[in-house]
Amino acid sequence: MEEQVERDSMDFDVVIVGAGPSGLSAAARLMQQANEAGQELTVCVVEKGSEVGAHILSGAVFEPRALAELFPDWEERGAPLTTPATRDEVYLLKDAEKGQKLPNAMVPPSMHNTGGQNHDGESTRYVISAGNLCRWLAEQAESLGVEIFPGFAAQEVIQDEDGTVRGILIGDMGVGADGQPKDGHMPGMELRARYTLFAEGARGHLGKRLIERFELDAGKDPQHYGIGLKELWDIPAEQHEPGLVLHGSGWPLDRHTHGGWFLYHAENQQVVVGLIMDLSYQNPWLSPFDEFQRMKHHPVLATHLEGGKRVAYGARAIAKGGLNCLPKMTFPGGLLIGCDAGTLNFAKIKGLHTAMKSGLVAAESVFEAIASGDEGGQELTAFTEKWQASWAYAELKESASFGPAIHKYGTFLGGAYNFTDQLLGGRLPSIHDTTPDHATLKPAEECEKIDYPKPDGKLSFDKPSSVFLSNTNHEEDQPCHLKLADPELPIRDNLPEYAEPAQRYCPVGVYEVVEGDDGKPRFQINFQNCVHCKTCDIKDPAQNITWVAPEGGGGPNYPNM
């Protein structure tokens, strides 16, 4: 159909895909430089969410180092950083009832968030809503002259015959499930640019193609991911301690399943609680969603939630492999930045500040090229030099073995290795994990089936009610955006071998095995539920599922997440 459609085209100096922390930081910094130099510059940001922040999900305890570089006067500008981290607590949960608070001396330096305890000397961290930070960043960028288009999904990369990136193609609006135009059909526009920055977040569907197309991951470890599940709760005033930061590990995850939980006291009598679980887990019977729900019943967490009301839910994959998995970020005509590349520092459980820094470095590299008369399409090797000289890269280098050590040695021995490595400034031998997350599942018959308790509707909940709180919506009469390379594989291969794990690793019930009209099992995709977490694209053992962007504006609409 695309070849038969005439498409409008718009030209910009720079197009940025994704209105997250890295993309918006890059956009704002580009215009700051242009305005300071008195140079005309056109910068466009496209965002698949219905509004900026609609698809943003993060813990988050925020380190404002990059923000202060971008806007030194961020407080006067009204940045939504109002709740300083005031107290840290770290726990090891031994079983469903017992938990041990770890003494401060046993907590890795990178996990200190308050006062002079911070690893890099920064005095203040803030408990924030990453979505609200992005909404504010968008306002600042627009005031500088950036054009932001929410509700438009970048569907394809525009490339020359030699592969040089020249922009993006916005997905068509108003296409039916049969692939044919409906009434009100609007062909997607071509947005062409001298340089295109891809800032889609973890496992970006265009970034994934670019990594493959340009072999950006050659010589690197495969990227490793976690799934992050998060809820927002209103709690009674007497239980609320703004700035209290809790982290923990252990129960309910077994010794073969790595991850940890967080619980932060935010502003307005709200608490955010979540579980981050490595997608390298082995047991196909495991359900990250149900692990999260039963986790909240532990007394250490329940004390903070009882009497409260859950008001929001969401989930998102996290690129957590670190420096050993970081691909080359440059290619002819563009850059891969933020979590699209994998700049998160998992040793700190923080990625917003490093993503923003990658955006600032990208903006400086792109503007330098354009200001020198560059017409675009070059490979900006200067970016690599600037990035590797940055404090963000130094952070990743210092913690390069954090994830691989835990994968290789387990939570306790790996944790001890990391604790020692951090004290020595990252001088221990580097550890690598070369097994991709999708290749770690064991056959179902070799694993213990997990009997999860039924939700009580007070602390734990089911998937349908959780999807409702994510405000997720997709136009039902549109093509399914979850593509199966082999439609028969889920029932033919995954069901007998792994009890079809998509039924459980998806945190919103997109995938089901149901009985067909002929009495045989059938693989059903409820794409309307999809919160764009990308877990299926990562964890499917046959790599049979590919996530692509649905019609713009679809997906979750997260408030204050």
C-alpha positions as CSV (number, residue, x, y, z in Angstrom):
1,M,0.0,0.0,0.0
2,E,2.8,2.4,0.9
3,E,4.2,2.6,-2.7
4,Q,0.7,3.7,-3.9
5,V,0.4,6.6,-1.4
6,E,1.7,10.1,-2.0
7,R,3.2,11.4,1.2
8,D,3.8,14.9,2.4
9,S,7.3,15.7,3.5
10,M,8.8,18.2,6.0
11,D,12.4,19.1,6.3
12,F,14.2,19.9,9.5
13,D,17.8,20.2,10.6
14,V,17.3,17.7,13.3
15,V,14.5,15.1,14.0
16,I,14.4,13.4,17.3
17,V,12.4,10.2,17.9
18,G,11.0,10.1,21.4
19,A,10.1,12.8,24.0
20,G,11.9,11.1,26.9
21,P,14.7,12.5,29.0
22,S,17.4,12.0,26.4
23,G,15.4,13.3,23.4
24,L,14.1,16.4,25.1
25,S,17.5,17.2,26.6
26,A,19.0,17.0,23.2
27,A,16.3,19.2,21.6
28,A,16.6,21.9,24.3
29,R,20.4,21.9,24.2
30,L,20.4,22.2,20.4
31,M,18.2,25.3,20.5
32,Q,20.1,26.8,23.3
33,Q,23.3,26.6,21.2
34,A,21.5,27.9,18.1
35,N,20.0,30.9,20.0
36,E,23.4,31.7,21.6
37,A,25.0,31.6,18.2
38,G,22.2,33.6,16.5
39,Q,21.8,30.7,14.1
40,E,18.6,29.5,12.6
41,L,17.9,25.8,13.5
42,T,14.8,23.7,13.1
43,V,14.4,20.9,15.6
44,C,11.4,18.5,15.7
45,V,10.6,15.9,18.3
46,V,8.0,13.2,17.6
47,E,6.4,11.2,20.4
48,K,4.2,8.1,20.0
49,G,2.3,8.7,23.2
50,S,-0.9,10.8,23.2
51,E,1.0,13.5,25.1
52,V,4.5,14.0,26.4
53,G,5.0,11.8,29.5
54,A,2.1,9.4,28.6
55,H,4.5,6.5,28.1
56,I,7.2,7.5,30.6
57,L,7.7,5.1,33.5
58,S,10.6,5.2,36.0
59,G,11.1,4.7,39.7
60,A,12.4,7.4,40.2
61,V,15.1,8.8,42.5
62,F,16.6,11.4,40.3
63,E,20.2,12.8,40.3
64,P,20.0,16.3,38.8
65,R,23.6,16.5,37.6
66,A,22.7,16.6,33.8
67,L,19.7,18.8,34.5
68,A,21.9,21.4,36.2
69,E,24.1,21.4,33.1
70,L,21.1,22.0,30.8
71,F,19.3,24.5,33.0
72,P,21.4,25.8,35.9
73,D,18.4,27.8,37.0
74,W,16.0,24.7,37.1
75,E,14.7,25.6,40.5
76,E,13.6,29.1,39.4
77,R,12.1,27.6,36.2
78,G,9.9,25.4,38.4
79,A,11.3,22.0,37.6
80,P,9.1,19.3,39.4
81,L,11.8,18.3,41.9
82,T,10.1,19.0,45.2
83,T,10.9,16.0,47.4
84,P,14.5,15.6,48.4
85,A,15.6,12.1,49.4
86,T,16.0,12.3,53.1
87,R,16.6,8.7,54.4
88,D,17.8,5.4,52.9
89,E,16.8,1.9,54.0
90,V,18.0,-1.3,52.3
91,Y,16.5,-4.7,53.2
92,L,17.1,-8.4,52.4
93,L,13.8,-10.2,52.5
94,K,14.5,-13.8,53.8
95,D,11.0,-15.2,53.3
96,A,7.4,-14.1,53.2
97,E,7.5,-12.8,56.8
98,K,11.1,-12.0,57.7
99,G,13.3,-9.2,56.5
100,Q,16.7,-7.9,57.6
101,K,17.6,-4.2,57.4
102,L,21.2,-4.0,56.2
103,P,23.6,-1.7,58.1
104,N,24.7,1.3,56.2
105,A,28.3,0.0,55.9
106,M,27.1,-3.0,53.9
107,V,25.2,-1.0,51.3
108,P,27.1,-0.4,48.1
109,P,28.2,3.2,47.7
110,S,26.3,3.6,44.5
111,M,23.0,3.0,46.3
112,H,23.3,5.8,48.8
113,N,20.9,8.6,48.0
114,T,21.1,11.0,50.9
115,G,23.5,13.8,51.9
116,G,27.2,13.2,52.1
117,Q,26.8,9.4,51.7
118,N,26.4,9.8,47.9
119,H,28.9,8.0,45.8
120,D,29.9,11.0,43.7
121,G,29.6,13.8,46.3
122,E,26.2,15.1,45.0
123,S,24.4,16.3,48.1
124,T,20.8,15.9,46.9
125,R,18.7,13.3,45.1
126,Y,14.9,13.8,44.5
127,V,12.0,11.4,44.5
128,I,10.2,12.5,41.3
129,S,7.7,11.5,38.6
130,A,9.8,11.0,35.4
131,G,6.7,11.6,33.4
132,N,6.2,15.0,35.0
133,L,9.9,15.8,34.5
134,C,9.5,15.1,30.8
135,R,6.4,17.3,30.6
136,W,8.3,20.1,32.1
137,L,11.3,19.5,29.8
138,A,9.0,19.7,26.8
139,E,7.7,23.1,28.0
140,Q,11.3,24.4,28.3
141,A,12.2,23.0,24.8
142,E,9.1,24.5,23.2
143,S,9.9,27.9,24.8
144,L,13.3,27.7,23.1
145,G,11.8,27.0,19.7
146,V,11.6,23.2,19.4
147,E,8.6,21.7,17.7
148,I,7.1,18.7,19.5
149,F,4.5,16.4,17.9
150,P,2.9,14.0,20.3
151,G,0.6,11.3,19.0
152,F,2.7,10.5,16.0
153,A,4.6,7.2,15.9
154,A,7.8,6.9,13.9
155,Q,7.3,3.7,11.9
156,E,10.2,3.5,9.5
157,V,13.7,4.9,9.0
158,I,14.3,6.8,5.8
159,Q,17.6,5.7,4.3
160,D,19.5,6.2,1.1
161,E,20.6,3.2,-1.0
162,D,24.0,3.2,0.9
163,G,22.1,3.1,4.2
164,T,22.6,6.8,5.2
165,V,19.8,7.8,7.5
166,R,17.8,10.8,6.2
167,G,14.8,11.0,8.6
168,I,11.8,9.0,9.5
169,L,8.4,8.0,8.2
170,I,5.4,8.6,10.5
171,G,2.9,5.7,10.6
172,D,-0.3,6.0,8.7
173,M,-3.5,6.9,10.7
174,G,-6.8,5.2,10.0
175,V,-5.7,1.8,8.8
176,G,-8.1,-1.1,9.5
177,A,-7.2,-4.5,10.9
178,D,-7.2,-5.9,7.4
179,G,-4.5,-3.4,6.4
180,Q,-6.8,-1.3,4.2
181,P,-7.5,2.4,4.6
182,K,-10.6,3.4,6.6
183,D,-12.6,6.6,6.4
184,G,-10.5,9.4,7.5
185,H,-7.3,7.6,6.5
186,M,-4.2,9.9,6.7
187,P,-0.9,8.7,5.1
188,G,2.1,9.2,7.4
189,M,4.4,12.1,6.6
190,E,8.1,11.9,5.8
191,L,10.1,13.9,8.3
192,R,13.5,14.5,6.7
193,A,16.6,15.8,8.5
194,R,20.3,16.4,8.3
195,Y,20.6,14.3,11.4
196,T,18.1,12.0,13.2
197,L,18.5,11.1,16.9
198,F,16.8,8.0,18.1
199,A,15.7,8.2,21.7
200,E,12.9,5.7,21.9
201,G,13.8,4.1,25.3
202,A,14.7,0.5,26.0
203,R,14.4,-1.9,23.0
204,G,13.3,0.9,20.6
205,H,11.9,-0.8,17.5
206,L,13.8,1.5,15.1
207,G,16.9,1.4,17.2
208,K,16.8,-2.4,17.1
209,R,16.8,-2.3,13.3
210,L,19.6,0.3,13.2
211,I,21.8,-1.8,15.5
212,E,21.3,-4.8,13.2
213,R,21.6,-2.8,10.0
214,F,24.9,-1.1,11.0
215,E,26.2,-4.0,13.2
216,L,26.5,-1.5,16.0
217,D,26.7,-4.3,18.6
218,A,29.7,-6.0,16.9
219,G,32.2,-7.1,19.6
220,K,29.7,-6.3,22.4
221,D,27.9,-8.5,24.9
222,P,24.2,-9.0,24.1
223,Q,22.1,-6.3,25.8
224,H,20.5,-7.5,29.0
225,Y,17.1,-6.3,30.2
226,G,14.9,-6.3,33.3
227,I,11.2,-5.7,33.5
228,G,10.1,-2.9,35.8
229,L,6.6,-3.0,37.3
230,K,5.4,0.0,39.2
231,E,2.3,1.2,41.1
232,L,1.4,4.6,42.6
233,W,-0.5,4.6,45.9
234,D,-2.3,7.3,47.9
235,I,-1.6,6.5,51.6
236,P,-2.8,7.9,54.9
237,A,-1.0,11.1,56.1
238,E,0.3,9.4,59.3
239,Q,2.2,6.8,57.2
240,H,3.8,9.3,54.8
241,E,7.4,10.3,55.2
242,P,8.3,12.4,52.1
243,G,11.8,11.5,50.8
244,L,12.1,8.1,52.5
245,V,13.8,5.7,50.0
246,L,13.6,1.9,50.4
247,H,15.3,-0.7,48.3
248,G,15.5,-4.5,48.8
249,S,16.1,-7.9,47.3
250,G,15.5,-11.5,48.2
251,W,12.0,-13.0,48.6
252,P,9.9,-13.7,46.6
253,L,12.6,-14.2,43.9
254,D,14.6,-17.5,44.2
255,R,18.4,-17.8,43.9
256,H,18.2,-18.3,40.1
257,T,16.1,-15.2,39.6
258,H,17.7,-11.8,40.1
259,G,16.1,-8.5,40.8
260,G,15.0,-6.1,43.5
261,W,12.2,-3.9,44.7
262,F,11.9,-0.2,45.5
263,L,9.4,1.9,47.6
264,Y,9.7,5.7,47.6
265,H,7.7,8.2,49.5
266,A,6.9,11.0,47.0
267,E,4.9,14.2,47.4
268,N,1.2,14.6,48.0
269,Q,0.9,11.6,50.4
270,Q,1.8,9.3,47.6
271,V,4.1,6.2,47.6
272,V,5.6,4.5,44.5
273,V,6.3,0.8,44.8
274,G,7.8,-1.5,42.2
275,L,9.8,-4.6,41.3
276,I,12.7,-4.8,38.8
277,M,13.3,-8.4,37.7
278,D,16.0,-9.5,35.3
279,L,14.7,-11.1,32.1
280,S,17.5,-13.7,32.3
281,Y,15.3,-15.8,34.6
282,Q,15.1,-19.5,33.9
283,N,11.7,-20.8,35.1
284,P,9.1,-20.5,32.3
285,W,6.3,-20.8,34.9
286,L,7.4,-17.5,36.5
287,S,5.2,-14.5,36.2
288,P,6.8,-11.1,37.0
289,F,3.4,-9.5,37.6
290,D,2.4,-12.1,40.2
291,E,5.8,-12.0,41.9
292,F,5.3,-8.2,42.3
293,Q,1.7,-8.7,43.6
294,R,2.7,-11.2,46.3
295,M,5.8,-9.2,47.2
296,K,3.6,-6.3,48.5
297,H,2.3,-8.6,51.2
298,H,5.7,-8.8,53.0
299,P,5.4,-6.8,56.3
300,V,8.4,-4.6,55.3
301,L,6.4,-3.2,52.3
302,A,2.8,-3.8,53.6
303,T,3.5,-1.4,56.5
304,H,3.7,1.5,54.0
305,L,0.8,0.5,51.9
306,E,-2.0,-0.8,54.2
307,G,-4.9,1.6,54.4
308,G,-3.9,3.2,51.1
309,K,-5.4,3.1,47.6
310,R,-3.6,2.0,44.4
311,V,-4.2,4.7,41.8
312,A,-1.9,3.8,38.9
313,Y,0.0,0.8,37.4
314,G,2.5,0.4,34.6
315,A,5.4,-1.7,33.3
316,R,8.4,-1.2,31.1
317,A,11.5,-3.0,30.0
318,I,14.8,-1.7,31.2
319,A,18.1,-1.9,29.3
320,K,20.4,-2.8,32.1
321,G,23.5,-4.4,30.5
322,G,25.8,-1.5,31.1
323,L,29.0,-0.6,29.4
324,N,29.8,-4.2,28.1
325,C,26.6,-4.2,26.2
326,L,26.6,-0.6,25.0
327,P,26.5,-0.5,21.2
328,K,28.3,1.9,19.0
329,M,26.0,4.9,19.1
330,T,26.9,6.6,15.7
331,F,26.0,5.7,12.1
332,P,25.8,7.8,8.9
333,G,23.1,10.4,9.5
334,G,22.2,9.8,13.1
335,L,22.8,8.8,16.7
336,L,21.4,6.3,19.1
337,I,21.0,7.9,22.6
338,G,19.6,7.2,26.1
339,C,18.0,3.9,26.8
340,D,17.7,3.2,23.1
341,A,21.4,2.5,23.3
342,G,21.4,1.4,27.0
343,T,23.0,4.1,29.0
344,L,21.4,3.2,32.3
345,N,23.7,2.8,35.3
346,F,22.1,-0.2,37.0
347,A,24.6,-0.1,39.9
348,K,22.8,3.1,40.9
349,I,19.4,1.9,39.7
350,K,19.3,5.2,37.8
351,G,19.2,6.1,34.2
352,L,17.5,9.5,33.8
353,H,20.7,11.5,34.4
354,T,22.9,9.4,32.1
355,A,20.2,9.4,29.4
356,M,20.0,13.2,29.6
357,K,23.8,13.5,29.5
358,S,23.9,11.4,26.3
359,G,21.4,13.8,24.8
360,L,23.5,16.8,25.8
361,V,26.6,15.3,24.2
362,A,24.6,14.4,21.1
363,A,23.2,18.0,20.8
364,E,26.7,19.5,21.1
365,S,28.1,17.1,18.5
366,V,25.3,17.7,16.0
367,F,25.3,21.5,16.4
368,E,29.1,21.6,16.0
369,A,28.7,19.8,12.7
370,I,25.8,21.9,11.4
371,A,27.4,25.1,12.5
372,S,30.5,24.2,10.4
373,G,28.4,23.9,7.3
374,D,27.8,20.2,7.4
375,E,24.8,19.3,5.1
376,G,24.2,16.1,7.1
377,G,24.4,12.4,6.5
378,Q,27.9,12.1,8.0
379,E,28.9,9.7,10.8
380,L,29.5,12.0,13.8
381,T,32.6,10.3,15.2
382,A,33.2,13.4,17.4
383,F,30.2,12.2,19.5
384,T,32.1,9.1,20.5
385,E,35.1,11.1,21.7
386,K,32.9,13.5,23.7
387,W,30.8,10.7,25.1
388,Q,33.7,8.7,26.2
389,A,35.2,11.7,27.9
390,S,32.0,12.4,29.9
391,W,31.2,11.7,33.5
392,A,28.3,9.5,32.4
393,Y,30.6,7.2,30.5
394,A,32.9,7.1,33.5
395,E,30.0,6.0,35.6
396,L,29.2,3.1,33.3
397,K,32.9,2.1,33.0
398,E,33.2,2.0,36.8
399,S,30.1,-0.3,37.1
400,A,30.6,-2.4,34.0
401,S,30.7,-5.7,35.9
402,F,27.7,-5.0,38.1
403,G,25.0,-7.0,36.2
404,P,27.3,-9.7,34.8
405,A,28.6,-10.5,38.3
406,I,25.1,-11.0,39.7
407,H,24.2,-13.2,36.7
408,K,27.3,-15.3,37.0
409,Y,27.7,-15.6,40.8
410,G,24.2,-14.9,42.1
411,T,22.8,-12.1,44.3
412,F,25.1,-12.6,47.3
413,L,28.5,-13.5,45.8
414,G,27.8,-11.2,42.9
415,G,26.8,-8.5,45.3
416,A,30.0,-9.0,47.3
417,Y,32.0,-8.7,44.1
418,N,30.3,-5.5,43.2
419,F,30.7,-4.0,46.6
420,T,34.4,-4.7,46.5
421,D,34.7,-3.5,42.9
422,Q,33.0,-0.2,43.7
423,L,35.2,0.4,46.8
424,L,38.2,-0.1,44.5
425,G,36.9,2.2,41.8
426,G,36.1,-0.5,39.3
427,R,39.6,-2.1,39.3
428,L,38.6,-5.8,39.5
429,P,38.7,-7.9,36.3
430,S,35.7,-7.2,34.0
431,I,33.0,-9.9,33.9
432,H,31.0,-10.6,30.9
433,D,27.6,-12.3,30.3
434,T,27.3,-13.5,26.7
435,T,24.0,-15.4,27.0
436,P,21.0,-13.3,25.7
437,D,18.0,-13.2,28.0
438,H,15.8,-15.1,25.6
439,A,18.1,-18.1,25.7
440,T,18.0,-18.7,29.4
441,L,14.6,-20.5,29.8
442,K,14.7,-24.1,30.8
443,P,12.0,-26.6,29.6
444,A,8.8,-26.4,31.7
445,E,9.0,-30.0,32.7
446,E,12.4,-29.3,34.4
447,C,11.0,-26.5,36.5
448,E,8.7,-26.2,39.5
449,K,5.3,-24.8,38.7
450,I,4.5,-21.8,40.8
451,D,1.2,-21.6,42.6
452,Y,0.6,-17.9,43.0
453,P,-1.9,-16.7,45.7
454,K,-5.1,-15.1,44.6
455,P,-5.1,-11.3,44.9
456,D,-6.9,-9.9,47.9
457,G,-8.0,-6.6,46.2
458,K,-6.3,-4.6,49.0
459,L,-2.6,-5.1,48.5
460,S,-2.5,-7.4,45.5
461,F,-4.6,-7.2,42.3
462,D,-5.3,-9.0,39.0
463,K,-4.1,-8.0,35.5
464,P,-7.5,-6.6,34.2
465,S,-7.8,-4.1,37.0
466,S,-4.2,-3.2,36.6
467,V,-4.5,-2.6,32.8
468,F,-7.5,-0.3,33.7
469,L,-5.3,1.8,36.0
470,S,-2.7,2.2,33.2
471,N,-5.3,4.0,31.1
472,T,-4.2,1.9,28.1
473,N,-6.2,2.3,24.9
474,H,-5.7,1.2,21.3
475,E,-8.1,1.6,18.4
476,E,-9.4,-2.0,18.0
477,D,-9.8,-1.8,14.3
478,Q,-6.1,-1.4,13.4
479,P,-3.4,-3.9,12.5
480,C,-1.9,-5.8,15.4
481,H,1.4,-4.3,16.3
482,L,2.8,-7.5,17.7
483,K,4.1,-9.4,14.7
484,L,4.7,-13.2,14.7
485,A,7.3,-14.4,12.2
486,D,5.7,-17.8,12.4
487,P,2.1,-17.8,13.6
488,E,2.2,-21.5,14.3
489,L,5.3,-21.5,16.6
490,P,3.6,-20.5,19.9
491,I,1.4,-23.6,19.9
492,R,3.7,-25.9,18.0
493,D,6.9,-25.2,19.8
494,N,6.6,-22.9,22.8
495,L,3.6,-24.6,24.4
496,P,5.0,-28.1,24.7
497,E,8.5,-26.9,25.5
498,Y,8.0,-23.9,27.7
499,A,4.2,-24.0,28.5
500,E,4.1,-20.9,26.3
501,P,5.7,-18.3,28.7
502,A,4.2,-15.3,26.9
503,Q,1.1,-16.0,29.0
504,R,3.1,-15.1,32.1
505,Y,6.0,-12.8,31.2
506,C,3.6,-10.2,29.7
507,P,2.5,-8.0,32.6
508,V,-0.9,-7.1,31.2
509,G,-2.3,-10.3,29.7
510,V,-1.8,-9.5,26.1
511,Y,-1.0,-13.2,25.3
512,E,-3.3,-16.1,26.1
513,V,-3.6,-19.8,25.1
514,V,-7.3,-20.4,24.6
515,E,-9.4,-23.2,23.3
516,G,-10.3,-22.8,19.7
517,D,-13.6,-23.7,18.0
518,D,-12.0,-27.1,17.1
519,G,-11.2,-27.8,20.7
520,K,-7.5,-27.3,20.1
521,P,-5.3,-24.7,21.8
522,R,-5.0,-21.4,20.0
523,F,-2.6,-18.5,20.6
524,Q,-4.6,-15.2,21.2
525,I,-3.1,-11.7,21.1
526,N,-5.1,-9.0,23.0
527,F,-3.0,-6.2,21.6
528,Q,-5.4,-3.6,23.0
529,N,-3.9,-4.3,26.5
530,C,-0.3,-3.6,25.4
531,V,1.5,-1.0,27.6
532,H,4.5,-1.0,25.2
533,C,6.9,-2.6,27.7
534,K,8.6,-4.6,25.0
535,T,9.1,-7.7,27.2
536,C,7.7,-10.0,24.6
537,D,10.2,-8.7,22.0
538,I,13.0,-9.5,24.4
539,K,12.0,-12.7,26.2
540,D,10.3,-14.9,23.6
541,P,12.6,-17.9,23.4
542,A,12.4,-18.2,19.7
543,Q,12.5,-14.5,19.1
544,N,9.3,-15.0,17.1
545,I,7.6,-11.8,18.4
546,T,8.5,-8.4,17.0
547,W,7.0,-5.2,18.6
548,V,6.4,-2.4,16.2
549,A,4.8,1.0,16.9
550,P,1.0,1.0,16.7
551,E,-1.1,3.9,15.5
552,G,0.2,7.1,17.2
553,G,-1.5,8.1,20.4
554,G,-2.2,4.4,21.4
555,G,-0.9,2.7,24.5
556,P,-0.8,3.8,28.2
557,N,-1.5,7.2,29.5
558,Y,0.5,7.3,32.7
559,P,-0.3,10.1,35.3
560,N,2.6,11.1,37.6
561,M,4.6,8.0,36.8
